[in-house]
């Protein structure tokens, strides 16, 4: 059975309202017959038998609509179903009432004369219930379809987020392994230290895969571990300045979102120079949310840092859009040979 139908089976028609309506109409039915001089026994029996049977037929319609919703043919289907059930209801209710009160000629005469009115009322009631059931279950089916579509979109979004995060690990890992290979011959102690740091970094990455959002202070701790690895590669050439306000430290941030930004800063700050480079990371809380800036110097003549975002920043942009459904949460700017990346996490 499709999932949408399974959800429909759990949806209950408004039975309370249905029962209140039939109680009201049964009383009105009894009053009308009493006004025609029908005694209490006959008028009450007529009201109860007629309306219980008609309510049963209407419940049959509701149950039918629960499992089968007509498509383009719904209009003639409603009319045909209402007509057939009204004819059956009239014949059954009249037959029962005639058998019970056939000794009373006054009542049986009124019963015979009111057949057209009874049929019209039965047709009207079954038609209304059919239309209401059709509308009710159609809306429920549309809601279930919308929920399934939203659920599928969420699964696709989560799958893409996971893929983006998985892509960043090999991207960084290849660079680290190349550096370890270069250090293994000339500086084996540094190579061993870098392997240890890399192992701790990857272990932390696996732990954070289970969580989408983590406190900024935890993300910074993870980032410092990554920077220790890079400092083994670049030595004293790589200097960092990390400043995080107390208010910003407790704010939630997507896990592993800063590492590709800082990696981008290192790439365009150190790869084309032998001088000391300082990477500056500031995090602070604003009215619009948490803001993190990563700044690095670069040479516009030899570096591509000011021309585009590259894989790292492009993946961060995509991830932010998937998480917050907004563009513009990652911006870059250049001021006096300083390349700055601004990350905004909405509050």
N, C-alpha and C positions, 0 to 999 in steps of 0.2 A: 504494500500500500504506500503511495507517495507520502512524503512527510507532511505536505500541506493538508492532506486528508486526515492524517493522524491528529494534527493539531485541531482540525475542525471537530473531531469526535470528542475532544475535551471541552468544546465550547457549548455551553448550555443556553438554550433559548430562554428568554425571560418568562419563566413559568409562573412566577408570582403575579406579574401583571396580567398574564393570560387568565389565571384563575380568578382574579378580582373582576376582570371584565365579564366573564361568564356568570359570576355570582350576581353582578349588577343586572345583566340582561335577563337572567332567570327571574329575578324579582319583578322586573318591568313586564316580562311576559305574563307572569301570574296576575299582575294588576290589570293588564289589558283584558284578559279573559274574565276576571272578576267583574269588570265594568259591563261585560256583556251578559251578566247574570248567571255565569257558570258557577256552580257551587265550589266550595273550597277543595274538596277531594279531587274533583275532576280538573280544576284549573291548576292546582299544585302538581298533580300527576302529569298533566300535559306539559307544564313548564319543565319539570325535572327530566321526564323521558326525552322530550324533544331536544333540550339543550345539552343533556349529557351525551346523547347520540351525536349531535352536531359538533360538540367539543371533541368527541373522540375522533370524528372524521377530520377535524382541523388538526388534531395532534398527529394523525396519520400523514397529513400534508407536510407538517413541520418535520416529521421524521424522514419523509421522502426527500425533502429538500436538503436535509442534513447529509445525505449520501449522494444525491444527484442534483446538480444545478444545471438546468437547461441552458443551452447557448443561444444561438440566433433565433431558435424556434420558441423562445421562452414565452412570447405573448400568446400565441395560439395554444401553447401547452397549458398556460394558466387558465385560459377560458375553457378549454376542453376538460381539464381536470376538475375545475369548479363545477361545470355543468353536470358531469357524470356523477360526482359525489353528491351533488344536490338532489339529483333524481333518486339516487339510492337512499339517501337520508330521508327524503319525503316518503318514499314507499315503505321503508322500514318503520319509521315513527308513526305514520298513519295506520299501518297494519297492527302495530302493538296497541295503540290507543283504541282502535276500533274493537279489537278483541276484548279489551278490558271493559270498555263502556258501551258495548253494542246494544245493551238493554235500554239505554237512554237516547231516545230519538232526537231530542233537542240538541244534545251535545254532538251526536254523530252528524246531524245536519250542519251545524256550525263547523265541524271538522272538515266536512266535504266542501263547504262554501269557501273556506279559508285556504284551500290547497294552493291557489295561485300566489297568494300573499306569502304563505309559508315557503313555497319554492323560491320566490324572489328574495326573501330574506336569507334562505339557505345559500343561494347562489352568491348573494352579496357578501355574506360572512366567509364562505370558503374562498371566494375571490380575494377578499382583503387579506385573509390569513396567508394565502398562497403568495401574494405580492410582498407582504411583510417578511415572510420566511425567505423569499427569494432575495430581497434586499439585505436582510440580516446576514444570511450565509454567504452572499456574494461579497459583502464588506469584510467578513471574517476571512474568506479565502484570499481576498486582495491583501489584507493585513498579513496573513501568513506568508504569502508570496513575497511581500515587501521585506518581511523579517528574514526569510531565507536568502533573498538577494543581498540584504545588508550583511548577513552572516557570511555569505560567500565572499563579499567584498572585503570584509574584515580579515578573513583567512588569507586572501590574496595580498592584502596590505601587510599582514604579519609575515607572510612568506618573503615578500620583497624586502622588508626591514631586516629579516634574518639573513637574507642573501647579501645585503649591503654590508652588514656587520661581518659576515664571514669573508667577504672579499678583502676587507681591510687587513685581516691577519696575514694572509700570504704576502700582501703588498709590503708590509713592514718586515715580515719574517725573511723574505729574500734579501732585503738590504742588510739585515743583521747578520745573516749567514755569510754573505759576501765579506762583511767586515771581519767576522770571526776567522774566515779563511785567510784573509790578508794578515791578521795578527798572529795566526797560529805559528808561522815560521819565525818571525822576527820578535814577537812579544808574546810568548805562550802564556805567561801569567795573566796578562790582560785578556787574552782569548778565553782562558778558563773562567775568569771573573765575569766576562760578558756572557758566557754560556749559563752561568748560575743566575745572573740577572734576567736573562731571557727566559729561563725556565720558570722563575717566579712570576714574570710578567704574563706568560702564557697560562700559568695556573690561575692567576687572578682573572684572566679573560674568560676562562671556562666557568668560573664561579659566577661572573656577572652576566653570563648568557641567560640565566634564569630570571633576571629582573630587567624590566624595561627602564625604570627610573630609579636613580640612587641619589643620596645627598651630595651636594657639590664637594664637601670636604672629603668624601670617599673617592669621588672622581679625581680630585687633586692628588690624593695619595697614590692612586693608580698612575696618574700622569707623572708624578715624581719618580716612580719606579721606571717608567719608560725613559725619562730623561737621564737617569743613571746609566742606562744602556747606551744611550747616544753619547754620553760624556766619555764612555770608554772608547768609543769610536773617534771622537774629535778632541779629546783631552781638554786642555785649558782654553781652547778656542771657543768652546761652548759655555756661555754663562747664562744663567736664568735669574729672573726676578719675578717671583710669584706673590701677589698681594690679593688677599681675599678678606672682605669685611665679615664681621661676625654674623650679620644678618644674612649675607649671601651664602655663608658656609652651610647653612641648614636647608637651603632651597633645593628642591629636586631637579635633576637634570638627566637627560637621556644617557644611559650608561655607555661609556667608551666614545662619547661624541667629541671630546677635546683632543684625543690622540692624533687623529688625522689632520686637525688644524695645526697643531704644534709641529707635526711631521712636515707639513707644507712649509711652515716658517723656517724650519731647519734646512730644508731642501734649498729654498731660494735665498737663505741667509748665509749658509756656510759652504755650499758646494762650489761657488765661483770665487771664493776668496780664501786667503790663508791667514787673515787677520782674526782677532778676537771678535766674536759676535754675541750680543746680548739679546736673548728672547724675553720679552716682557709680557707677563700675563696678569691682567687685572680682572677681578670679579666683584661686582657690586649690585645692589638691589635698587631698582627704580620703580616708578609708578606703573610702567608698562610691563615690568617683570624683571627677571634676572638677566644681567648683561655681562658678557665675558669678552674682553678684548685681548687679542694676541698680536703683538707687534714685533717686527724684525727688520733690521736694515737690509738693503739690497742694492745692487748696482743695476740701474735700468739698462745699461749697455750690454751687460752679459747675462742678466737674469731674466727669466720669463715671468717672474712673480707678479708684475703689475699688469700682465696682459690677459690672464685668465685664471680660472680656479683649479684646473687640473682634476685628476681623478679624486683625490682626497676631499677637496672642498665641494666638488660636484656631488659626491656621495652624501656628504653632510647636508647639503641643500635638499636633496631628494628625501633623505630620512626625516628632516624637519617638516617637510611638506606632508609626508605620510602621517606623521604624528599629530600635527596641529592644523592641517588643511589650510596653510597660509604660506604665501611667498614673502620674501623680504626679511626672513629671520636670520639670514646670513649675508652680511655685506662686507665688501672690501674697499679700501681706500689707500691712496698713496700721498704722503706729505713729507717733502724734503728727504727723499730716499728712504722713508720708513713705510713699510707695507703693513697695514693694520687690517685684521679680520675681526669683525664685530659679530658676536653670536648673541641672539636674544631668545630667551626662554619665556614665553608668555606666562603671566601669573594666573 
